[in-house]
C-alpha cells in the first residue's frame, strides 16, 4: 500500500505559488494552461502496474508464450506400470497363500481390500488426467475443470482409507509372524490409532466447506477453509503417515537381529522385511509436492505430481507385504537359498545337531540356542515365519521342532549319521 511523504504535500503547494508569481517575458497563456495541467496530473502513475494485453494487435495471445508442456503421458506410464506390477505380486501372494500353503488368514483378506482400493485410486488418477490434470491450467476448459475438481475431491476424501487398509494388512502379518508380546501390543495400538486418525481426518476433509458441494464447485455464499489451513492439514497427515511407515518398517528388525544365526543369514531376512523402505522414501518425497494445495496459478499441473508419489507409496507398501510369501516359488526359493548359504561349520553345524535330535524320535528336549535359531530359519524358509514359528532365540515349542524335523526329513539326512546316532542313543 502507498503512503504519501512530505514531498507529496509540499510539491503541489509550491506549484500553486509559482502560478501566482509574475511570469517570465516569454510566458503566455499557453504556458499557464500547461502548468495547470501539470499541477492536476497524477504524480504517481508509475506505481500502478501496467494492464496486461490479452490479445495483441497481430492476433497473438499471451497464452501462446506460456509453457505448453504436460506430464500426462509420464503419469500414465508410471501409474499403470507400478499398479500392474503391484497387482501381479499381490495376486501371486494370494495364490501361494491359498493353494500352496493352504493358509488364508485375516491379513490376506485385508490385502485383498487394500489391493482393490489401491487399484481404484490408481484408476482415479488415470481418469483425472483424461480431463486435463497434468496439463497447464490455461490449456484446460472450464467444463473439464469442473470434472477435475470433482474427481480430486473424491480422491482427497478416500486416500487415507487406502493407506489404512494397507497398514492394517502389514500389521496383522507382523502379528502372525512374530508372537512376541512387544510386537503384538504395538501392532494392536497402531491399528486403533490409525483407524481413529483416518476417520477423523477424512471427516474433516469431507466437510471442509459449507455446503459440502462448494469443495469442488462454485456455490454463492459458501464458506470454506483457507488454503493455508488445508496445507497445514495435509502436512500433518503426511507426517503421521510417514512416522507410521517408519514404525512398521523398524518393528520386526529387533527380533530378526537377535536371531543367533550368522550375519549372512540374518541380513536377507531383514532385507525381506525391509522392502517397505521404498514406501517410506516415496512418502518423504511427497512432502515436496504438497505446496500444490496453495497453488492459485497452475494447480491442474502441480496436483498430479503429488498423486503419482502417493500412488507409489501405496503400491510399495502392498508389495512389501506380499513379496515374503513368494519365496516358495522355485526360482525365488533357489535365489534365497543362495543368499542364505553359509560356510561349513557356522550355521550348518547347528542344523546337523537339530537333525540328529529329530532323528531320535520321541520327546524332543529344548534345542540349544544355535540349533534353535537354525530351526527358526529353516522353518522360515518353509513358511515365511508363519504361525508355527516365533523367531525367538530363547525358546522353540513342540510345533516349531516338528516343523523343523519335517524339513530335515524332507531334505534327507545321511543314513550313516542316523545309524551312528541311533547306536549312541
HUJOVEN-V88104 format. One line per field, one symbol per residue. psi: psi as a letter, one per 20 degrees, with the letter a starting at -180 (. if undefined). burial: I if it has 9 or more other ideal C-beta (glycine too) atoms within 8 Angstrom, else O. Layout:
BEGIN
psi->???
burial->???
END
This chain:
BEGIN
psi->qppqahhhhhghhhhghhhiqpqrhjqrhhhggghhhhgjppilhiipqqpqohprhjjprhhijrpjrrkggggggggggghgggggghghghgghgigikpoahhhghhgghgghghhghhhggghhhjipirqhijprhghgghghghhgghhjihhhghghghggghhghhhgnjphghggggghhggghggggggghhghhkiqorhhihjqpppjqprqqhgghghghgghhggggghggghghgihghhhipmrqhhhgghghhgijiihhhgghhghhhiiiihhjojglhhghhhghhghghgggghgghhihhhiiiipgghgggghhhiprqpiehhghghghghhhihrbporpqrgghgghhggghhhhjllaihqikqjiqpaghggghhghgghhhpqphghggghggh.
burial->OOOOOOOIIOIIOOIIOOIOOOOOOOOOOOIIOOIIOOIOOOOOOOOOOOOOOOOOOOOOOIOOOOOOOIIIOOIIOIIIOIIOIIIOIIOIIIIIIIOOIOOOIOIIIIIIIIIOIIIOIIOIIIIIIOIIIIIIIOIIOOOIIIIIIIIIIIIOIIIIIIIIIIIIIIIIIIIIIIOIOOIIOIIIOIIOOIIOIIOOIIOIIOOIIOOOIIIIIOIOOIOIOOIOOIIOIIIOIIOIIIOIIIIIIOIIIIIIOOIOIOOIIIOIIIOIIIIIOIIIOIIOIIIOIIIIIOIOOOIIIIIIIIIIIIIIIIIIIIIIIIIIIIIIIOOIIOOIIOOIOIOOOOIIIIIIIIIIIIIIOOOIOOIOIIIIIIIIIIIIIOIIIIOOIIIIIOOIOOOIIOIIIOIIIOOOIOOOIIOOIIOOO
END
